[in-house]
Amino acid sequence: MENSARSERTRNAAIQAALTIIARDGPGRLTLDAIAREGGLSKGALMHQFRTKEAVLKALLEYQNDYLEKFSEHYLATTGVGKSEPQLSAQIETMREATTNPITVASAFLGVVAEDPALFAKVREIDAQKVELLKAEAADPDLATLRWAAARGLAVTAMLGFCPLSEEVRTRLFDRLLDSERWPAPAKAGKTVSDRKRAKG
């Protein structure tokens, strides 16, 4: 049990050290030696957890994805209950959450992009599944996808540090994207504005 706890501490220390190095020095400076120095770890202890830099990068992605997935699941089980589009709301709120600690998330993503973009294949697969879920629950799948994509754009530009919008504006836009009542589905095909006016008359 003690060995297991020590192993977990070493793993977490290595992940935090890797995030710090990428954020401070850039992904090109990420090496196993640098991680060991930054984390105050022996090279042997680090190599016991991560044999290669690619293994560290995979762990960084898993670390971020696990956190955001747990956040999404908690949202669906609490705030999302009773929402007309819970899957969409959970995805938008999760992307907002990612911007609350943008350096950490961006560091993980930048490290992977710089070294091995192929590692994102699993992330793309998971995202595709979630988009299908939010489209399935939506009255207008295209509109739901558009809201998801807008939230993703806000999150990514904020995380990478080149969003021209202030935090206040981003917060307001995330609130707008979350508010399904402000995104009514279009009338069914064949029902024009004139048709609806006549029906009311």
Disulfide bonds with the S-S distance in Angstrom:
none
